Amino acid sequence: MINVHSYESMGTFDGPGLRLVVFLQGCPFRCLYCANPDTIDVKGGTPTPAGEILQMAVSQKAFFGKKGGITFSGGEPTLQAEALIPLFKDLKANGIHICLDTNGGIWNDKVEELLSLTDLVLLDIKEFNPERHRTLTGRSNEQTLRTAAWLEQQGHPFWLRYVLVPGYSDFEEDIRSMGEQLGKYQSIQRVEILPYHRLGVHKYEAMGWDYQLKEVVENTPAQLERAEKLFKEYFPTVVVN
């Protein structure tokens, strides 16, 4: 059984083309800006047979076209790597393109196998500076960067995704350091800058949680343009999502 939080049909923001997005339950990170705090607790969600998800993807395959497919997001899908492996094999057997949206913070043999079965990894790097990353997520970024290095070593295509949070992840020196280390990676097909937003704040209120970034305002166009130019110094394909 796979613990599912929710679904989005015909999604356009989580990988190429039109996609069925499966949001899974549970995440070890505690990102201060998390838009889906209701996916964090591993005890939530709905236990779902893998065959049900497979059938849903197969039934929507006609709408995916040449670029689309299925994306597993969360939460953190690699928490359920062992349960996902047979499903990924079945999806590939049915010719369905698979994306995996991950923070890259979990590593074991099952995660390695899962990534090997994935057509495109969407790797979320929250911050390059280790101290600032821990402030933002409550966790180290060492494994995330090791995951990026593994993807490069394997020649496995991935997109780098970066949420630009004013005062937390928009430091020029950190973006430059990341560019100097990762800009030479041939496996990075594109960089997506994700603007910070407050769309999930109402969920915190409903859950009785304190939203800690109340004073942080959304990015200005000038901030996004500055970040885009900075990333383009190191990466050939950069988009603001």
C-alpha angles and dihedrals in degrees: 000000000000119000106231126189100186147317137239120199121208093010116178104185103062106067135327124326126348112335144185103231118205113196111204128205126250135040133188093206122084102202110188091222097043108154092199106045088156088070095058101080110080089210094067129077134061122287104235131185112244089231090062092057091045092053091048091053093046091050090054096042093102090063095050096075119189097318106034133083140126128324125197112208136152148099092341113316096196088071085075097040096131093054093044097053097078090045092051090051091052092047091052090048087057093050095248118151112234128209124185119201107203142159088220092227099124124070132179137120092280093051090049091052091046092052090048089057093048119098096205129012120209101205115198112208106187098188134343098216106083096217094047090046090055091049090051100042108015089238141085121262094212095102092044090058091044088053090053089050091050092051089051093048090051093047087237114159118240143164120226112223122196127183109212106218114180110241093005111057106005098087112135094214092055094048090048091049090051091047092051091052101037103025091087093055110118093197094065103097095181145345120234118201108204114201116230113252138176099221093123098052093100089059091059090052092049091049093046092243126140114244103218099197097062092130095050113101125205120269120279118228088250092056092050092047091050092050092047092053090047094052091046089062087069108022126052098214119044127161133179105227 
